[in-house]
Every structure is written in C-alpha cells, then in structure tokens.
C-alpha cells in the first residue's frame, strides 16, 4: 500500500499550483500577459495578439516535509503508528486546503492608443477548491475512542467552469501615476457548491451518533427523481440527455448564468529607478440560474452495532452484506429536499502589492506580494525576482518564492522572440531540494518543502517592441 501512497502524495505536492498567471510574469513587461496581473502595467510593445496561452495553478496548505517524517533514519507517513501528528495538528486546525485554477485564453489582443493602452480577451476558466476537515487527521491519529466527537462541518467541495470576456484600459494620469482597469463579463457553464452547517460523529461504547445538516447546489443538466412519498431518490440522479444543438447553445452562446468581475491597478514611478504598484483582480460573482438545483439533507442516526450469529459468521456469512445493510440504514435516515433555487459563487480575488528597482536599463529587481482569497481560506505568497531584458528577442527571470506556510521554492521563466513571434514560459514553486525515500526496497525521489506550483505559457505576435543592446528600449509612448 505504501508503494502507491507515497508517489501519489508526491505528485499532488509537485502539482501544487490569476487572471491566473504565474507570479513570475509580474515584472516581465516584455511579455504582454504580464498586464493580466496588474491592468495598470503596460506591455512593452505597441500591439500584440495572443495566438494561444494557458495558466495553471495549484495551491495548498499541505506541506510535504510535514507529511513524510524521518525518525532514526526511518521514513514515516500518515498511516504509520509512529507518525507524530503533533507536527501537523497546528497547521490543519482549520482543515487541509487544496485549490486549483486553470485558464485557457482563446483570444487576447492589445494596442496602444494616443493616451493609453487597450486590451480585449476571451478566456475559458476553471476554479476548484476542496477543504478537508481537521477531524480526518484526528481520526487517523486517535481513531474512534470512547466519547470522541469528530467535527466534519468544514468539509467543502466547490468548482466552477465559466467563460470570461474582458475589456481593459490603462492611462497615464500624470508623468508618475498610471491607472488601469478591466471589466469582465462572465458566463457560467457548470458549478457545484457545498454548504455544510453541521456534520459530526460521536463514538461511544454503546452507540455511535451521526448528526448532519447541509446542502449541495449545482448548475448542471441533471435529472432528480422523487419517490412516492415525496422524498428524493439519491440513486436515481442522472445526467440529462441533451441534443447536440442544446450542448452547443449551452457551451458556446449560453448566457443564463451571468456574472461580472473587475480588475483594478495602479503604478507610481518614484524616480527613474524605483516604482511601486498595487492591483486587485477578479473582484466579482457569478449568478447561477440555468439547471440550478439545491439538495438539502438532514441526517440523525444512532448506530447500536450489528447483531451477528457466530455460527452463521463462521459458516461464511458475507461481512460486506452487513456493512451494506448499515450503509442503507444511514441512507434511509436521510431526509432530503430539492429545489430549483439560484445561487452565487465568487471567482477567487487576488491582491498584489509590489516594488521594482531598476539599476540598469536591462535589469530590474522586483518584490511582489500576492494574497488570494479562497472560499474558506487565504493564501499569501512573496516573490523576489531578478528580471533581465537586454534585447527584444530574449528575456529571463529567476528568483525565489516564499509563503507564510514556510515553503521556499524557486521561480524561473523566459521569453524568446523570432521576429514578431514570441514564446514564453513562466513558473513558480519549483522545488529547490529533493529527498530520497526508500519504501519496501524501492527508492523514490520526491520534492522537499514545497506547497504550490503555477505555470504560464503561450505564443504571441508582438509588434513595435524594438530595442538596443547598449541603451534603453525605444519610447513606447510613441505611435506605431
């Protein structure tokens, strides 16, 4: 079993992944997508067309170095009796959080005008978050001893798939102050949202008690059948069969789940060497009405054990049948109600605060803070980078990323231009160190002390970004 648990855990941590762009992009203004993080920052070109670009981010408060412990030369995981849970109880007192974002930009173009910089874009986005209650780790540590009450009410599962159509503008109000904004019109395609008010299990010598009260909202073409007594048949829930035309209408031109969000940004030039900036992105909501269903459930169940005849058990009575009967009893104790109520979801806002020092025209040193607001939690990252942009055809950034969870990782990115064609790749959260594990004789290398990873990559057509090796880039305020 350990052979499979360790590799799976390692892959999850490696994929610890806004606009969902990599934070390494923030000071790489030779890449147009840098303006997605702060709409006041302008790309260093007169115009651009994004042929294809995508961003992926996985964020978690799970820290690999705490889940795999070394004691006297032996490695221990969560399922080992000798695992010290005291080292992770503090971190997971509010639960373990796993968040994923994916954005695929279908269209993104920008151009310089007489007074400012315009941009428009279309993107397909996925936001998903899961919160695992701390009771899960208490259960693994202490089990179900007499009188134990485990609270699972912080369990959350949320996911949204939506389209984003945006229009942005940046303007220089003064020689030192630039302001920018972006309006995003959102169309929801599918969503699921859980709300659990109460979910607890209390164990005892004579009985176990289960108490649950919560709801699950979804916007998806599903069919829910009622029983004769008016209750909901959970087993009968199925996906509706939609015609090709209806799927195309829902996926391509559907507007029944409207939403709106805005990005705001500012940049202030202190002098020719120092700049400070701030931005807030993805401030908005989506209103879900199409195929909206909310299932409310309550459960109050007392488990008094299973009566079993020893002779029948020894004769081969199927133990799985007894477990199945217990599960059916719990399901029958559920009272469910379904309604076509609309609901709202957020789009995970980001707040950026940064400062940039430019000692040479081709070199800048940047520090930026990123705060992301997830449903049920907040993540905080600090990115320190060195950004080299000596010439039009090439740019590179590197540095470190530190978050409040104590993870320190590397950042790396580059852009390369062949004529007007530009390719870029930006990453955050690359492991600095690895550890070698020996599990049942198999040696595995897993990243050490990592939490998050984000990747942004794309292909652009960039126009009017000429530069020189021995002096600054051209005055980008000039006309084409």
Order of alpha helices (4+ residues) and beta strands (2+ residues): alpha-beta-alpha-beta-beta-alpha-beta-beta-alpha-beta-beta-beta-beta-beta-beta-alpha-beta-beta-beta-alpha-alpha-beta-beta-beta-beta-beta-beta-beta-beta-beta-beta-beta
